Amino acid sequence: RSSYSCCYFVLPCCFFDFHGKYSRRQSKKTQYREYLDFVAQVGFVCGFHVEEDCLRIPSTKRVSLIGKSRTYPPAEHALIDQQITQFINSRQTCDVATCDRRVGINHKDHCDGLCEEAGLELPEDGTETADAIWMPGFQPRKKVEQIRNCASLPRDFVDEVVLNVANLLLNAFPQKSCSDMQGGNMNTWNQGESLSLREVAEHLNKETLKKLKSEYGGLQTLLKNNHQVFEVLNGRVHIRDWRKEKPPSKTKPEVKRRLSAEAFKTRLCWFFIHHPDGCSLPSEACPYAHGTEELR
């Protein structure tokens, strides 16, 4: 709608209509196929020859729709704009009607305004913009999206939660201990107990839980982000035992195996610093640095 000469490319992903979630209308098609057909219909109603292409990307949603040329001459632009208006109005939901009542917009007056816009006649006071006329009550996303995957939480706060949860697992009863036979000597390393996410949350203070609740995934996301220390499986939290981690595949090319073995250690080993038994791996086998002198 921005201009007759515009072209577009769209990669449909989440199933949304103009005003909310897309409602299915056909059961014979998959939800994805039906939604692709809907997006193609939007392009056709807007007067485009719609083409479909499949991108070479590692995603299940990789079908793109492209509009490079129009189906009508420039002289019919006003008529097509009126057709677009009717199409948008026909798909409006109760949510938008509620929103319009809140801001005091009458749909009949709104449609008349669109027809005036289609005839290139602007309002006398010139206060309404094309955006306001085309989609009343529409709120676009902010230009800067707030990161809410626990990655932007203060480092001190994250470290405190990690230490509290780890101590909770290590001090739980009955404790689990793993034995490793090396040279005939028994070396016992406390792996701690596993607890459900709910049990872990019950031991955290209200202020910590409130801060985590504002993040997507909350406590579970924070623990998964700290995969060096924790393993979260089926809703239960475990202390990660690096001795059980699968060794690098021997089928890898020789160059990749060599680079993996000689990888630089850029982070300190949490277990070496905080675990009462230290790290379960010797320094040469641990992917993390046992002391600042090993950092690269």
C-alpha positions in Angstrom: 0.0 0.0 0.0 3.0 2.3 0.4 3.3 2.9 -3.3 2.4 1.4 -6.7 6.1 0.7 -7.5 6.9 -1.3 -4.2 7.8 -5.0 -4.2 7.8 -7.3 -1.3 9.3 -10.5 0.1 7.9 -12.3 3.1 8.9 -15.4 5.0 5.7 -16.6 6.9 6.4 -18.1 10.3 4.0 -17.6 13.2 0.3 -17.9 12.4 -1.1 -14.4 12.8 -3.8 -12.4 11.0 -4.0 -8.6 10.9 -5.3 -8.3 14.4 -4.4 -11.4 16.2 -3.8 -15.2 15.9 -4.9 -16.7 12.6 -8.0 -18.9 12.8 -8.1 -22.0 10.7 -10.9 -22.4 8.2 -9.9 -25.7 6.3 -9.2 -29.1 7.8 -8.0 -30.7 4.6 -4.8 -28.7 4.6 -2.0 -28.5 7.1 -2.0 -25.4 9.3 1.3 -24.2 7.6 -0.1 -24.7 4.0 -3.4 -23.0 4.9 -1.5 -20.0 6.3 0.8 -19.8 3.3 -2.3 -19.7 1.1 -3.7 -16.9 3.3 -0.6 -14.8 3.0 -0.6 -15.4 -0.8 -4.2 -14.3 -0.8 -3.3 -11.0 0.9 -0.7 -10.4 -1.8 -3.3 -11.1 -4.5 -5.9 -8.9 -3.0 -3.3 -6.1 -2.9 -2.8 -6.5 -6.6 0.4 -8.5 -6.9 1.4 -11.5 -9.0 2.4 -13.7 -6.0 5.3 -16.1 -6.5 6.4 -18.9 -4.1 9.9 -20.1 -3.5 11.6 -22.4 -1.0 14.7 -21.1 0.7 17.8 -23.1 1.4 17.9 -22.5 5.1 17.9 -25.0 8.1 14.3 -24.3 9.1 10.9 -26.0 8.8 9.4 -22.7 7.9 11.3 -21.9 4.7 8.7 -21.2 2.1 8.8 -17.5 1.0 6.3 -15.4 -1.0 7.4 -12.7 -3.3 5.5 -9.9 -5.1 7.5 -8.3 -7.9 4.8 -7.0 -10.3 1.3 -5.7 -10.2 -1.9 -7.2 -11.7 -3.4 -3.8 -12.6 -2.3 -0.6 -14.3 -1.5 2.6 -12.1 -4.8 4.2 -13.1 -6.7 1.6 -11.0 -4.6 2.2 -7.8 -7.5 4.0 -6.0 -10.0 1.2 -6.8 -7.6 -1.5 -5.6 -7.0 0.5 -2.4 -10.7 0.4 -1.7 -10.6 -3.4 -2.3 -7.8 -3.7 0.3 -9.8 -1.7 2.8 -12.8 -4.0 2.5 -10.5 -7.0 2.9 -9.0 -5.7 6.1 -12.4 -4.8 7.5 -13.7 -8.2 6.7 -11.1 -9.8 8.9 -11.4 -7.6 11.9 -11.9 -9.3 15.3 -13.7 -8.4 18.5 -10.4 -7.3 20.0 -10.0 -4.5 17.4 -13.6 -3.5 17.7 -13.0 -3.1 21.5 -9.8 -1.1 20.8 -11.6 1.1 18.3 -14.4 1.9 20.8 -11.8 2.8 23.3 -10.2 5.4 21.0 -13.6 6.5 19.7 -13.3 5.4 16.0 -16.5 4.6 14.1 -16.1 1.9 11.5 -18.4 3.6 9.0 -16.6 6.9 9.3 -13.3 5.0 9.1 -14.3 3.3 5.8 -15.4 6.6 4.4 -12.0 8.0 5.3 -10.3 5.2 3.5 -12.3 5.9 0.4 -11.2 9.5 0.6 -7.6 8.4 0.9 -8.1 6.1 -2.1 -9.2 9.2 -4.1 -6.1 11.0 -2.8 -8.3 13.5 -0.9 -6.6 14.2 2.5 -8.6 15.4 5.6 -9.0 19.2 5.8 -7.1 19.5 9.0 -4.4 17.2 7.7 -3.9 15.6 11.2 -4.4 12.0 10.2 -1.6 10.1 8.6 -1.9 7.2 6.2 -0.9 4.8 9.0 -3.6 6.0 11.3 -6.2 5.7 8.6 -5.2 2.3 7.3 -5.1 0.5 10.7 -6.7 2.2 13.7 -5.4 1.1 17.1 -2.4 -0.7 15.6 0.6 -0.8 17.9 3.8 -1.9 16.2 6.6 -3.6 18.2 9.2 -1.3 19.7 12.3 -0.7 17.6 14.5 -2.2 20.4 13.2 -5.5 21.6 13.9 -6.2 25.2 16.0 -9.4 25.7 14.1 -11.6 28.2 16.0 -14.9 28.0 17.9 -14.4 31.2 21.0 -13.3 29.2 20.7 -9.7 30.2 20.3 -10.3 34.0 23.1 -8.9 36.2 26.1 -11.3 36.4 26.2 -11.1 40.2 22.5 -12.1 40.4 23.0 -15.1 38.0 26.1 -16.3 39.9 24.2 -16.1 43.2 21.3 -18.1 41.9 23.6 -20.7 40.4 25.6 -21.1 43.6 22.4 -21.4 45.7 20.8 -24.0 43.5 24.1 -26.0 43.3 24.5 -26.0 47.1 20.9 -27.1 47.4 21.5 -30.1 45.2 24.8 -31.0 46.8 23.4 -30.8 50.3 20.2 -32.7 49.5 19.6 -36.1 51.1 20.2 -38.8 50.3 23.3 -37.7 48.4 24.5 -39.4 45.3 28.2 -40.0 44.9 30.0 -41.2 41.9 33.1 -43.4 42.2 35.8 -43.5 39.6 38.5 -46.2 39.7 41.9 -44.8 38.7 45.0 -46.9 39.4 43.2 -48.9 42.0 42.3 -45.9 44.1 38.7 -45.0 44.9 38.0 -41.4 44.1 34.5 -40.2 45.3 33.0 -37.1 43.8 29.7 -35.8 45.2 27.2 -35.4 42.3 24.4 -34.3 44.7 20.7 -35.1 44.4 18.3 -34.2 41.6 15.3 -32.0 42.4 12.2 -30.9 40.4 12.1 -27.3 39.2 9.2 -26.7 41.6 11.3 -28.0 44.6 14.2 -25.8 43.6 11.9 -22.8 43.3 10.5 -23.4 46.8 13.9 -22.8 48.3 14.5 -19.4 46.5 13.4 -16.2 48.1 10.5 -14.2 46.7 12.6 -11.4 45.3 14.7 -13.8 43.2 11.6 -15.6 41.9 9.9 -12.3 41.0 12.9 -11.2 39.0 13.0 -14.6 37.2 9.3 -14.6 36.5 9.7 -11.5 34.2 12.1 -13.6 32.0 10.9 -16.1 29.4 11.2 -19.6 30.9 12.2 -18.2 34.3 14.3 -20.4 36.5 14.5 -23.2 33.9 16.0 -20.9 31.3 18.6 -19.6 33.7 19.7 -23.1 34.7 19.8 -24.2 31.1 21.9 -21.2 30.2 24.4 -22.4 32.8 24.9 -25.8 31.2 28.4 -26.0 32.5 27.0 -26.6 36.0 23.5 -28.0 35.5 21.6 -30.5 33.4 17.8 -30.1 33.2 15.9 -33.2 32.1 12.2 -33.8 32.2 11.6 -31.0 34.6 14.3 -32.2 37.1 17.6 -30.4 37.8 20.9 -32.3 38.1 24.5 -31.4 38.8 26.3 -32.1 35.5 29.0 -34.8 35.7 31.5 -34.0 32.9 32.9 -37.6 33.1 29.7 -38.9 31.6 29.8 -36.5 28.7 30.2 -38.3 25.3 33.7 -37.9 23.9 34.1 -36.2 20.5 33.1 -38.5 17.7 36.0 -40.3 16.1 34.4 -40.0 12.7 35.2 -36.2 12.6 37.9 -35.2 10.1 41.4 -35.2 11.6 41.8 -31.4 11.4 38.6 -30.9 13.4 39.6 -33.4 16.0 42.9 -31.7 16.4 41.4 -28.2 16.8 38.9 -29.6 19.3 41.7 -31.1 21.4 43.7 -27.9 21.3 40.8 -25.5 21.9 41.6 -22.4 24.0 40.0 -22.3 27.5 38.2 -19.0 27.7 36.2 -19.6 30.9 37.0 -20.7 34.4 35.8 -24.1 35.6 32.9 -23.5 38.1 33.5 -26.9 39.8 37.2 -26.2 40.3 36.3 -22.9 42.1 33.0 -23.8 44.0 32.5 -27.6 44.2 33.7 -29.0 47.6 35.4 -31.9 45.8 36.7 -29.8 43.0 36.3 -30.7 39.3 35.6 -34.3 38.5 38.0 -34.1 35.5 41.8 -33.5 35.5 42.9 -30.1 34.1 44.0 -31.6 30.8 40.6 -33.2 30.2 38.4 -30.4 31.4 37.1 -28.0 28.7 37.3 -25.1 31.2 40.3 -23.5 32.9 41.5 -24.7 36.3 42.8 -21.3 37.4 43.5 -18.0 35.6 46.9 -19.2 34.4 45.1 -21.6 31.9 42.9 -18.9 30.4 43.6 -18.0 26.8 
